[in-house]
Amino acid sequence: MQKGITVYCASSREIAPAYFEAARMLGAEIARAGLPVVNGGGRMGLMAAVTDGALDAGGTAIGVIPQFMADAGRNYDRLTETIVTDGMHSRKQTLADLSVGAVALPGGIGTLDELAEIITWRKLGLYDRPVVILNINGFYDGLLAWLDRAQAEGFIDPAAAWLVASTPAQAVEMIVNAR
């Protein structure tokens, strides 16, 4: 299976249209780079928008969803491939294993959890690919300020480095260039 770019993002539908547009654009940019989108496999919110962007641009999308979510009908039927895992931990591991890099779009606590874990894995040497925070509309300004301060004050090792992009094209370019 070809590795792709893993995208962490919201499954919520109650968010500003600008975030949906950025998600569709990110999916299209990943497809244009010749890579599959890899995401949480959800049928709603930014997850579906990223998938739609990739598929509408002629690409592929792989969804990784835990069994309990699949059983609840939360998986997106447009996905090129769906991988069902036994739980959230194996989902995160599979998302990482299938990636050449990861991008965090705006999201809620689940997205923050995934982003924090993949940055931690970088620091521990468990994940050696780029992690990009896509800061649409300044969404991550507060988190980035905290990360910078924590790193400056020695709480976060520079080995846990992340990249920051302001556009979907820039995020994909950062990952492709790192390969």
N, C-alpha and C positions, 0 to 999 in steps of 0.2 A: 504494500500500500504506500502510495506517495505521501510523504509528510507535507503538511501545510502550515498555515499561520493560524494559531489558536487565538480566538477572540473571546475575551471575557466581557460580558455586558448585561444590561438589564433585560428582564423578561416583562417588565411593566409596560402597560399601554398608556398610562396616564402621565406622559412626559411630553416635553416640547417637540414640535415637528423638526426643529433643527437637529436634534439627536437622531431621529429616524433617517433624515437625509444623510447625515454623516455615516451612519451604519450602512446604508445602501451603497454609498460611495466607497466605503472601506471594502465591502464585499466585492464590488466591481474592480477595484484596484488590485485586490488579491488575485482575482480571476485573470486580469490582464497580465499579472506577473507570472502566470502559468502555474499557480499553486492552488490547492484546495483551501477553502475555508474550513476550519475545524472549530466547532462551538458546542454549547451545551444542549443543542438539539431541540430547543423549545419552539413552540408554534406561535409565540406572541412576542411583542415588544421588539427590542433591538436585536435579539437573537434571530427572529424571523426576518427582520429587515436586512441583516448581514447576509443571511442565506439567500434572500431574494436578489440582493445586489449581485452576488456571485453568479447565481444561476441565470439571471437575466443578461449577464455579460458573457454567457457561454462557459462559465466555470463549473466547478463542482463544490459540494458542501457535505461535510461529514459531521453528523451530530452524535454526541456522546451523552447518553441520558441514563440515569439510574432506573432500575426496574420499577420502583414505586412511582416515579413520575410517568414512565411509559404506561403503567397500569392505569393511571389516572387520566390518560389521554392527552398528556402535555407535549408529546413529541410532534414535530412538524412533518407532515406527509410529503413535502416537496424535497426533502433532503435526498441527495444522491445515495447516501449510505447512512444507516443508523446503527450505532453500536450501543447495546444495552449493557450496563454494568450492574454489579450487585449492590452498589451504594455510592455515596458521595465521595468517599476517599478514593475508591478505584476510578471514579469518573475523573477526578483531578489528575490522577496519575496517568490515565489514558490520554487526556487532553495534552499533557506535557509530552508524553511519549510520541504522539503523532505530530509534534510541532517542530518547525525550524526556527520559531520565534513566537512570542506572544504579544498581543496588543490588548490593552484595557481601554475600552470605551467607557463613557460615563455609565454608572450603575449604582446599585444600592449595596446593602451589606454583603450580599453574596459575591458581588464583583470585588468588593474590597477584600473579602476573605481570600478569593482566588489570587488577586494581585499580591497581597501580603505573603501568601504562601509561596508563590513562584519567585518572589524577590528573596525570601528566606532560603529557598532551595538554591538560588544562585550563590548566595553567601556561603552555604554549606558545600558547594561544589556538586550538588545533585542535578543542577540544570545549568548548562553552559551556553545557552542560546540567548539572543537579545530579548529584553522585556521593554516594551514601549508603552508609555502612558499617553493616550491620545486626549489631549486637554482641549476639548471642544468647548467654546464659549467660557473659558476659564473655569470649567467645572472642577478641575482638580487643583486649583490655585492654593487652597487651604492645605490640602494633603501634601502638595509639593513643598510648601513652606515648612511644614512639619518635618518631612523627610530630609530636607536640606539642613534644618537645624539639628535634627537628631544625628545626621552624618557629621556635621561640623563639630558637634560636642562629643563625638566618639561613641555614640550609642549604636550607630549603624556602620558596619565595616564597608569601606569603598568597594570591596569585592562583590557587594550586593547591588552593584550599579544598575541603574535603569536609564532609559532614554526618554525624552519628552518630545512629542510631536504636536503640531497644531493643526495638521490636516491629515486626512486619510492617505493621500499620496505620499506625504512625508513619512508616515509611520511604516508603510510598506517598503519604501525606499531604504529606510534604516535597517530593516530586517534583511532585505535582499542584498544590500551592500555588505552586511556583516557575514554573509555566507561565504 
